């Protein structure tokens, strides 16, 4: 089992910035894919950014150039630096961890961007 703990969500005005963090613990493997998904009210969960075992990062087009996904140096941690936030970035952001055929999710952290 793997446990994911997210932090860093909150309320911010449009144009502002936030940093999300996600730490993984438990049965960790060095080869893993970690990423961020978000779910806006009334919408399906969508992928926002994913970093693969080779540290290749893929971003959703809507956040490209504004958000940066990176790995931490101490343990299986990912950071999500979000800048120039927009109201349509509002949603619950979930951390995801995949290793082999196992797929784990964090509890989610709320990000609200006001006008």
C-alpha atoms as a printed R data frame, in Angstrom:
    type eleno elety resid chain resno       x      y       z
1   ATOM     1    CA   UNK     A     1   0.000  0.000   0.000
2   ATOM     2    CA   UNK     A     2   1.012  3.573  -0.660
3   ATOM     3    CA   UNK     A     3  -0.289  6.603   1.194
4   ATOM     4    CA   UNK     A     4  -0.342 10.032  -0.423
5   ATOM     5    CA   UNK     A     5  -0.628 13.259   1.511
6   ATOM     6    CA   UNK     A     6  -1.317 16.512  -0.308
7   ATOM     7    CA   UNK     A     7  -1.046 20.039   0.981
8   ATOM     8    CA   UNK     A     8  -0.964 23.609  -0.242
9   ATOM     9    CA   UNK     A     9  -4.430 24.303  -1.576
10  ATOM    10    CA   UNK     A    10  -6.362 27.415  -0.699
11  ATOM    11    CA   UNK     A    11  -8.129 30.527  -1.886
12  ATOM    12    CA   UNK     A    12  -6.304 32.941  -4.165
13  ATOM    13    CA   UNK     A    13  -7.240 35.812  -6.443
14  ATOM    14    CA   UNK     A    14  -6.920 35.511 -10.194
15  ATOM    15    CA   UNK     A    15  -3.321 36.053 -11.234
16  ATOM    16    CA   UNK     A    16  -2.015 34.678  -7.971
17  ATOM    17    CA   UNK     A    17   0.111 31.630  -7.222
18  ATOM    18    CA   UNK     A    18  -0.051 28.505  -5.126
19  ATOM    19    CA   UNK     A    19   2.243 25.578  -4.495
20  ATOM    20    CA   UNK     A    20   0.872 22.084  -3.964
21  ATOM    21    CA   UNK     A    21   2.899 19.275  -2.456
22  ATOM    22    CA   UNK     A    22   2.344 15.533  -2.447
23  ATOM    23    CA   UNK     A    23   4.369 13.070  -0.431
24  ATOM    24    CA   UNK     A    24   4.188  9.314  -0.827
25  ATOM    25    CA   UNK     A    25   4.926  6.756   1.878
26  ATOM    26    CA   UNK     A    26   4.571  3.039   2.318
27  ATOM    27    CA   UNK     A    27   5.510  0.459  -0.290
28  ATOM    28    CA   UNK     A    28   7.436  2.860  -2.505
29  ATOM    29    CA   UNK     A    29   9.294  1.958  -5.683
30  ATOM    30    CA   UNK     A    30  11.848  4.219  -7.317
31  ATOM    31    CA   UNK     A    31  10.270  3.737 -10.747
32  ATOM    32    CA   UNK     A    32   7.000  5.551 -10.486
33  ATOM    33    CA   UNK     A    33   4.764  8.019 -12.243
34  ATOM    34    CA   UNK     A    34   3.351 10.850 -10.187
35  ATOM    35    CA   UNK     A    35   0.909 13.423 -11.335
36  ATOM    36    CA   UNK     A    36  -1.846 15.878 -10.599
37  ATOM    37    CA   UNK     A    37  -5.472 15.676 -11.610
38  ATOM    38    CA   UNK     A    38  -8.247 18.095 -10.883
39  ATOM    39    CA   UNK     A    39 -12.001 17.967 -10.683
40  ATOM    40    CA   UNK     A    40 -14.048 21.102 -11.118
41  ATOM    41    CA   UNK     A    41 -17.606 21.282  -9.773
42  ATOM    42    CA   UNK     A    42 -19.937 19.299 -12.003
43  ATOM    43    CA   UNK     A    43 -17.131 18.061 -14.224
44  ATOM    44    CA   UNK     A    44 -15.115 14.890 -14.599
45  ATOM    45    CA   UNK     A    45 -11.651 14.522 -13.179
46  ATOM    46    CA   UNK     A    46  -9.006 15.546 -15.698
47  ATOM    47    CA   UNK     A    47  -5.252 15.171 -15.878
48  ATOM    48    CA   UNK     A    48  -3.271 18.355 -15.341
49  ATOM    49    CA   UNK     A    49   0.359 17.202 -15.237
50  ATOM    50    CA   UNK     A    50   2.229 13.917 -15.065
51  ATOM    51    CA   UNK     A    51   5.907 13.136 -14.456
52  ATOM    52    CA   UNK     A    52   7.059  9.707 -15.601
53  ATOM    53    CA   UNK     A    53   9.860  7.483 -14.224
54  ATOM    54    CA   UNK     A    54  12.327  9.185 -16.593
55  ATOM    55    CA   UNK     A    55  11.207 12.584 -15.294
56  ATOM    56    CA   UNK     A    56   9.527 13.465 -18.544
57  ATOM    57    CA   UNK     A    57   6.666 15.836 -17.771
58  ATOM    58    CA   UNK     A    58   3.424 16.193 -19.687
59  ATOM    59    CA   UNK     A    59   1.029 19.077 -19.113
60  ATOM    60    CA   UNK     A    60  -2.543 19.701 -20.095
61  ATOM    61    CA   UNK     A    61  -2.637 22.425 -22.718
62  ATOM    62    CA   UNK     A    62  -4.710 24.683 -20.453
63  ATOM    63    CA   UNK     A    63  -1.903 24.949 -17.874
64  ATOM    64    CA   UNK     A    64   1.167 24.802 -20.075
65  ATOM    65    CA   UNK     A    65   3.490 27.708 -19.337
66  ATOM    66    CA   UNK     A    66   1.731 28.528 -16.063
67  ATOM    67    CA   UNK     A    67   2.162 25.407 -13.946
68  ATOM    68    CA   UNK     A    68   5.347 23.471 -13.185
69  ATOM    69    CA   UNK     A    69   5.437 19.911 -11.889
70  ATOM    70    CA   UNK     A    70   8.680 18.761 -10.262
71  ATOM    71    CA   UNK     A    71  10.042 15.993  -8.083
72  ATOM    72    CA   UNK     A    72  11.517 16.568  -4.673
73  ATOM    73    CA   UNK     A    73  15.024 15.401  -3.833
74  ATOM    74    CA   UNK     A    74  14.140 13.784  -0.530
75  ATOM    75    CA   UNK     A    75  11.865 10.838  -1.083
76  ATOM    76    CA   UNK     A    76   8.934 10.388  -3.415
77  ATOM    77    CA   UNK     A    77   7.514 13.874  -3.418
78  ATOM    78    CA   UNK     A    78   6.141 16.069  -6.166
79  ATOM    79    CA   UNK     A    79   5.542 19.772  -6.142
80  ATOM    80    CA   UNK     A    80   3.111 21.696  -8.287
81  ATOM    81    CA   UNK     A    81   3.897 25.362  -8.719
82  ATOM    82    CA   UNK     A    82   0.866 27.113 -10.121
83  ATOM    83    CA   UNK     A    83   1.168 30.700 -11.328
84  ATOM    84    CA   UNK     A    84  -1.158 33.104 -13.127
85  ATOM    85    CA   UNK     A    85  -4.102 31.226 -11.696
86  ATOM    86    CA   UNK     A    86  -7.473 31.683 -13.343
87  ATOM    87    CA   UNK     A    87 -11.006 31.110 -12.033
88  ATOM    88    CA   UNK     A    88 -11.365 28.062 -14.275
89  ATOM    89    CA   UNK     A    89  -8.422 26.473 -12.450
90  ATOM    90    CA   UNK     A    90 -10.770 26.091  -9.483
91  ATOM    91    CA   UNK     A    91 -11.302 22.524  -8.344
92  ATOM    92    CA   UNK     A    92 -10.104 19.733  -6.130
93  ATOM    93    CA   UNK     A    93  -6.559 18.728  -7.027
94  ATOM    94    CA   UNK     A    94  -5.624 15.092  -6.545
95  ATOM    95    CA   UNK     A    95  -2.183 13.577  -6.414
96  ATOM    96    CA   UNK     A    96  -1.745 10.284  -8.239
97  ATOM    97    CA   UNK     A    97   0.983  7.664  -7.867
98  ATOM    98    CA   UNK     A    98   1.464  4.733 -10.221
99  ATOM    99    CA   UNK     A    99   3.988  1.953  -9.998
100 ATOM   100    CA   UNK     A   100   3.604 -1.197 -12.058
101 ATOM   101    CA   UNK     A   101  -0.079 -1.989 -12.136
102 ATOM   102    CA   UNK     A   102  -0.844 -0.237  -8.844
103 ATOM   103    CA   UNK     A   103  -2.582  3.112  -8.832
104 ATOM   104    CA   UNK     A   104  -3.043  5.295  -5.746
105 ATOM   105    CA   UNK     A   105  -4.797  8.598  -5.059
106 ATOM   106    CA   UNK     A   106  -4.507 11.276  -2.431
107 ATOM   107    CA   UNK     A   107  -7.501 12.725  -0.619
108 ATOM   108    CA   UNK     A   108  -7.450 15.906  -2.683
109 ATOM   109    CA   UNK     A   109  -6.845 19.537  -1.840
110 ATOM   110    CA   UNK     A   110  -9.177 22.390  -2.752
111 ATOM   111    CA   UNK     A   111  -7.955 25.215  -4.949
112 ATOM   112    CA   UNK     A   112 -10.296 28.166  -5.369
113 ATOM   113    CA   UNK     A   113  -9.450 31.082  -7.638
114 ATOM   114    CA   UNK     A   114 -11.628 34.159  -7.294
115 ATOM   115    CA   UNK     A   115 -12.168 36.946  -9.813
